[in-house]
Amino acid sequence: MEQKILVFMKENGIAVFAEADGATGAVHIEKLGDLESWDLFQQLVLYSDVETLCDSTRSHFPFQVWGQGGTGCLLSWLDDGKASALFFDSKLSGPAFTKWVRELDQKVRTLYP
């Protein structure tokens, strides 16, 4: 699985991939590059907990997006109580960004058969 994640990250411009597993309470992190800002990563992963990332009371949407400056995070809620957080820098905005994030969410789900 780790190799699939690294290939996925390279192909999609993801600097940091974090997977939270609600069943085990573990967070797996892969880092390939740097971010313009590490604040989102710190707030959502380092200073948070697995339960928060995998919260079953989340919205009805399959994912959520945060941004701070040029750095963004796509948090996708997956099956089996897991969540993935993808951290990236992007210059996209408006409809182009929305389309890219939706496609990215679909791509990350293909990593989990």
N, C-alpha and C positions, 0 to 999 in steps of 0.2 A: 504493500500500500504506500509506503514512504516514497518509493520511486515514482509511482503514479502522481503523487502530490507534487513532487519536485518538477516533473514534466509539465503538469498543469500550471504551476506557478510561473514557470519560464514562458510558456505559450501565452499566458494571459496578463503578464506584467504585474504579478502579485509579489510584493516584497515580503509579507509575513502571512502565514497560514496558521490559524489556531483552531483546533478541534476540541470541543468540550464534550465529555461523555457523562451524562447525568447518572448512569447506572454505577459507574466506578468512581466518579468524582475527579477524574483525571483530565488534564488539559495537555494535549500534544501540540508543540509549536515547531514550525519549520520557518527559518529565516533565510531568504535569498538575497535580499538587498536592503538598502536604507530607505527611510521615509523622510519627507520634508519635515514632518512633525511626529513625534512619538506619543503625544498626549492621548490620542484616541486609544492606542494600544494599551497604554498604562491604565486608563480609566476602565476600559472594557474587559481587559484580560488580567493585567497584573494586580490591580486594586479591586477586582471583582471576585466572584466565585462561580463555580460551575453551575450551581443552582440558578443563579441570575441569568447566565447565558442560555440555559436550557429551559427557562421558566415556561411551564405548561399553561400559564395564564396569559401568555403573549397575545398579541392582536390576531385577527383572522387572516392576516397576510402571511405568506410563506417566508418572507424575509423583511429585513429592515436595513436602512442605509443611514449612516452618519457621515458627516463631513466636518473637517476643521481645516480651513485654508485649502491647500491643494491636496490634502490627505483625506482619504475616504476609507470607510469600512462597510463591507457587506456582511451582515449577520444572517445566515440561512438556518432555519430550524429544520432539522432532518428527522427521519424516522428513528425509532428505537431510543428516543431521549437524547439525541445528539444535536449539536449545533456547530456550525463552522463560521469562523470570522476571518474574512479576507481583508487585508490591509494593503492599500495601494495609493500611489500618487497619480492624479489624473488632471488633465487640462480640459476634459470634456465638460459640457454644461447643457442644461435644458433637455430637449428631447433626445439628443445623441447620448447623453449620460444615462438617461432613463432606459433607453434601449439596450445600451451596453451592460448595465447592471442586471436587467432582466435576463439577458443572455448568459451572463456570468453565473447567476443563480442556477439556471438550468444546467450549465456545464458542471458546476461543483456537485450537483446531485448525481451526475453520471459516475462520480467516483465511488458512490455507495450503492452497490447493486442490491 
